[in-house]
Amino acid sequence: MTKQHPDVGAMVDPLDIYQTMLDFVSDAVLRGDVEQYLSAIALPYTIHTEAKRFDLTGADDLRATLICVSGGFRRQGITDYLRLSREARYVTRRRIEGIHYTHIMRGIERIAPPYAASQTLVFDGSVWRFCEARYAILNDALPIVFPEAGRNPDRLPFHPSEASRPG
């Protein structure tokens, strides 16, 4: 059952908004709920890993990524996909950047080492949506089936866009 987009209208603390949106998306990923997941993502959506930058421009790309990650979690018996925020700040009135750590669990067993991640939220006038993510993982291809531990689980990667790279 798809959950309604979180009502964060009364929230002003960027950390509260960020964590609420992380929880909403984590729930969608665990359950494989494409509709819920897509409602929380703004296109284009950019993903940075230690190895590569991915610019997703269509819902089909997002759908494939969610189905792969969710399926991988299900096959491994993942029970908890916890993303715990550490900090969040307004960059502008309509943009929040946050940092969190991801914990992937099967019961009380940790399935992957915790790793840092950062996401950016944008407000479109009615709802907050994620538009960019940085993950301290090694994955270099989409869709990501399961996160591969990065060289430094606390370092957030960033790859400039192709347009801004010197030629």
Phi, psi and chi 1 to 4 in degrees:
 res  aa     phi    psi   chi1   chi2   chi3   chi4
   1 MET       -  121.5  170.6 -171.7 -130.3      -
   2 THR   -70.4  132.2  -61.4      -      -      -
   3 LYS   -87.2  151.4  -65.9 -178.8  178.9  178.6
   4 GLN   -65.7  148.2  -69.6  -78.6    1.2      -
   5 HIS   -55.0  135.3 -160.2  -78.0      -      -
   6 PRO   -59.6  139.9  -12.5   19.7      -      -
   7 ASP   -88.3   98.0 -179.1   10.4      -      -
   8 VAL  -105.8   12.6  -64.5      -      -      -
   9 GLY   -55.8  -34.3      -      -      -      -
  10 ALA   -86.4  -10.8      -      -      -      -
  11 MET   -80.3  141.0  -66.7 -179.4 -173.7      -
  12 VAL  -122.0  -24.1  -67.6      -      -      -
  13 ASP   -71.2  121.4 -176.6  -19.5      -      -
  14 PRO   -61.7  -30.1   19.8  -28.5      -      -
  15 LEU   -66.9  -39.6 -168.0   61.8      -      -
  16 ASP   -64.1  -44.9  -69.9  -17.8      -      -
  17 ILE   -62.8  -47.3  -64.4  166.8      -      -
  18 TYR   -59.7  -49.2 -173.4   72.5      -      -
  19 GLN   -65.2  -39.9 -174.5   63.8   59.3      -
  20 THR   -60.3  -43.4  -61.8      -      -      -
  21 MET   -70.1  -37.9  -67.8  -56.2  -61.6      -
  22 LEU   -58.9  -46.3  -74.5  174.4      -      -
  23 ASP   -61.8  -40.5  -67.3  -15.6      -      -
  24 PHE   -62.5  -46.1 -179.2   68.4      -      -
  25 VAL   -71.6  -40.3  170.9      -      -      -
  26 SER   -59.2  -41.0  -65.4      -      -      -
  27 ASP   -61.3  -44.4  174.1   70.8      -      -
  28 ALA   -63.0  -40.3      -      -      -      -
  29 VAL   -65.1  -48.2  170.7      -      -      -
  30 LEU   -59.1  -40.4 -102.0 -175.8      -      -
  31 ARG   -88.6   -9.6  -66.1 -175.2  -52.5  102.8
  32 GLY    70.3   30.9      -      -      -      -
  33 ASP   -87.8   97.1 -170.2  -37.1      -      -
  34 VAL   -62.5  -44.9  173.5      -      -      -
  35 GLU   -59.8  -46.3 -176.0  179.2  -28.6      -
  36 GLN   -63.6  -44.8 -178.2  173.1  -39.6      -
  37 TYR   -60.1  -50.0  178.3   75.6      -      -
  38 LEU   -62.7  -30.2  -67.7  176.6      -      -
  39 SER   -68.0  -16.4   76.5      -      -      -
  40 ALA  -105.3    5.5      -      -      -      -
  41 ILE  -119.8  133.5  -53.5  -65.1      -      -
  42 ALA   -98.8  138.8      -      -      -      -
  43 LEU  -101.6  144.3  -69.8  170.6      -      -
  44 PRO   -70.3  152.2   26.6  -32.1      -      -
  45 TYR  -119.4  127.7 -176.5   68.8      -      -
  46 THR  -111.0  133.1  -59.3      -      -      -
  47 ILE  -119.8  129.5  -61.5  172.1      -      -
  48 HIS  -112.2  131.1  -58.5  -93.8      -      -
  49 THR  -117.8  178.6   69.4      -      -      -
  50 GLU   -61.7  -27.3  -74.4 -173.6   21.2      -
  51 ALA   -94.6  -28.6      -      -      -      -
  52 LYS  -161.5  160.3 -164.9  166.8 -178.7  178.5
  53 ARG  -108.9  134.8  173.0 -168.9  170.1  122.2
  54 PHE  -121.2  127.1  -56.3   94.8      -      -
  55 ASP  -109.3  107.7  -67.5  -55.3      -      -
  56 LEU   -95.8  124.9  -52.9  177.9      -      -
  57 THR  -111.8  -10.2   57.5      -      -      -
  58 GLY  -130.7  156.6      -      -      -      -
  59 ALA   -61.9  -30.6      -      -      -      -
  60 ASP   -62.5  -38.9  -71.8  -16.9      -      -
  61 ASP   -63.3  -43.9  -64.8  -31.0      -      -
  62 LEU   -65.1  -43.5  -69.7  171.4      -      -
  63 ARG   -58.9  -47.6 -173.7  176.0  -68.7  107.2
  64 ALA   -61.6  -41.0      -      -      -      -
  65 THR   -64.2  -47.3  -62.2      -      -      -
  66 LEU   -61.2  -46.6  171.2   70.1      -      -
  67 ILE   -60.4  -40.1  -70.6  168.2      -      -
  68 CYS   -66.3  -50.6 -125.9      -      -      -
  69 VAL   -62.9  -48.0  170.9      -      -      -
  70 SER   -61.4  -43.6 -177.5      -      -      -
  71 GLY   -63.4  -41.2      -      -      -      -
  72 GLY   -61.6  -41.7      -      -      -      -
  73 PHE   -63.1  -45.2  -78.4    3.7      -      -
  74 ARG   -62.1  -45.0 -147.5  172.1    6.5  -93.3
  75 ARG   -61.9  -30.7  -76.3 -172.9  -64.3  -77.5
  76 GLN   -92.9    3.0  -65.0 -161.3   39.4      -
  77 GLY    71.9   27.0      -      -      -      -
  78 ILE   -62.7  129.9  -57.1  -54.2      -      -
  79 THR  -106.4  -25.1   56.8      -      -      -
  80 ASP  -139.5  129.4  -62.6  -76.4      -      -
  81 TYR  -120.7   90.9  177.2   49.2      -      -
  82 LEU  -100.7  126.4  -55.4  168.9      -      -
  83 ARG  -122.1  108.9  -60.5 -171.2  -59.6  162.8
  84 LEU  -106.7  116.1  -54.6  174.0      -      -
  85 SER   -69.5  144.9   57.1      -      -      -
  86 ARG  -108.8  -39.1  -66.7  -77.0  177.0   94.4
  87 GLU  -159.0  156.4   62.2 -175.4   69.5      -
  88 ALA  -155.9  146.7      -      -      -      -
  89 ARG  -147.5  151.6   67.4 -176.8  177.3   88.1
  90 TYR   -76.4  128.1  -75.7  101.6      -      -
  91 VAL   -89.9  -41.0  178.0      -      -      -
  92 THR  -139.5 -179.6   68.8      -      -      -
  93 ARG   -63.6  -22.8  -72.9  179.9   39.2 -127.4
  94 ARG  -115.3   17.7  -65.1  177.6  174.2 -100.3
  95 ARG  -145.9  127.0 -171.2  175.2 -172.9   90.4
  96 ILE  -122.7  134.2  -66.5  173.1      -      -
  97 GLU  -115.6  134.5  -69.2  179.7   -5.3      -
  98 GLY  -136.4  164.5      -      -      -      -
  99 ILE  -127.7  138.8  -65.1  174.3      -      -
 100 HIS  -146.3  168.3   62.5  -81.9      -      -
 101 TYR  -114.2  138.9  -86.0   78.9      -      -
 102 THR  -101.4  133.2  -60.7      -      -      -
 103 HIS  -126.4  125.0  -55.1  -92.5      -      -
 104 ILE  -115.4  118.5  -57.8  171.1      -      -
 105 MET  -126.3  148.7  -50.5  -70.1  -67.4      -
 106 ARG  -121.1   99.3  180.0  171.8   48.7 -135.9
 107 GLY    64.2 -123.1      -      -      -      -
 108 ILE   -96.1    1.4   61.2  168.9      -      -
 109 GLU   -92.0  128.4  178.0 -173.8    7.4      -
 110 ARG   -78.9  125.0 -170.1  177.2  -61.2  -76.0
 111 ILE   -91.5  -26.2  -60.5  -56.6      -      -
 112 ALA  -142.8  151.7      -      -      -      -
 113 PRO   -63.4  145.6   -6.4   13.2      -      -
 114 PRO   -62.0  146.4    3.5   -2.2      -      -
 115 TYR  -140.8  151.7   58.5   88.5      -      -
 116 ALA   -73.2  150.7      -      -      -      -
 117 ALA  -150.4  156.9      -      -      -      -
 118 SER  -138.4  140.0  171.9      -      -      -
 119 GLN  -133.8  155.3  -67.0 -151.8 -134.4      -
 120 THR  -116.9  130.6  -58.7      -      -      -
 121 LEU  -106.1  142.9  -77.1  163.4      -      -
 122 VAL  -125.4  144.8  -69.3      -      -      -
 123 PHE  -102.6  124.6 -174.2   69.2      -      -
 124 ASP   -96.9   11.3   67.8    6.2      -      -
 125 GLY   105.8  -21.4      -      -      -      -
 126 SER  -131.4  -35.4   60.5      -      -      -
 127 VAL  -140.9  158.3  -64.5      -      -      -
 128 TRP   -89.8  139.2  -72.5   95.9      -      -
 129 ARG  -140.0  149.3  -70.4 -170.3  169.9   89.8
 130 PHE   -78.9  137.5  -69.7  108.2      -      -
 131 CYS  -123.3  -13.3   67.2      -      -      -
 132 GLU  -155.9  146.4 -174.7  169.5   15.1      -
 133 ALA  -140.6  144.9      -      -      -      -
 134 ARG  -126.0  127.1  -68.0 -172.8 -142.7    5.5
 135 TYR  -124.2  133.1  -58.0  116.6      -      -
 136 ALA   -82.0   62.3      -      -      -      -
 137 ILE  -130.4  163.5   59.7  175.4      -      -
 138 LEU   -91.6  -12.1  -69.3  173.3      -      -
 139 ASN   -47.0  134.4  -61.1   72.5      -      -
 140 ASP  -123.8   13.9   63.9   -2.2      -      -
 141 ALA  -145.7  148.2      -      -      -      -
 142 LEU  -109.1  150.8  -73.4 -177.7      -      -
 143 PRO   -75.3  150.9   21.2  -25.7      -      -
 144 ILE   -78.6  118.9  -66.6  170.5      -      -
 145 VAL   -80.4  -44.5  177.5      -      -      -
 146 PHE  -156.0  138.6 -162.4   82.2      -      -
 147 PRO   -65.4  131.6   18.9  -26.1      -      -
 148 GLU   -94.0  130.6  -61.7  172.7   32.7      -
 149 ALA   -54.2  134.8      -      -      -      -
 150 GLY   -82.6  172.0      -      -      -      -
 151 ARG   -69.6  -34.9  -71.0 -179.7 -149.5   89.5
 152 ASN  -134.1  103.4 -177.9  -15.0      -      -
 153 PRO   -66.7   -5.6   24.2  -31.1      -      -
 154 ASP  -107.2   -3.6  -61.9  -47.4      -      -
 155 ARG   -96.9  126.2 -177.4 -177.8  165.2  -84.2
 156 LEU   -93.1  124.2  -67.0  170.2      -      -
 157 PRO   -78.1  156.0   28.1  -32.9      -      -
 158 PHE  -149.3  128.7  180.0   76.9      -      -
 159 HIS  -121.8  123.5  -56.3  -81.2      -      -
 160 PRO   -64.6  158.0   18.3  -24.1      -      -
 161 SER   -66.8  156.6   69.7      -      -      -
 162 GLU   -56.7  -37.4  -66.6  -65.2  -33.9      -
 163 ALA   -64.6  -28.3      -      -      -      -
 164 SER   -97.1   -0.6   64.7      -      -      -
 165 ARG   -78.9  139.7  -71.9 -172.7 -176.8  161.7
 166 PRO   -66.0  142.6   11.6  -16.0      -      -
 167 GLY   -99.1      -      -      -      -      -
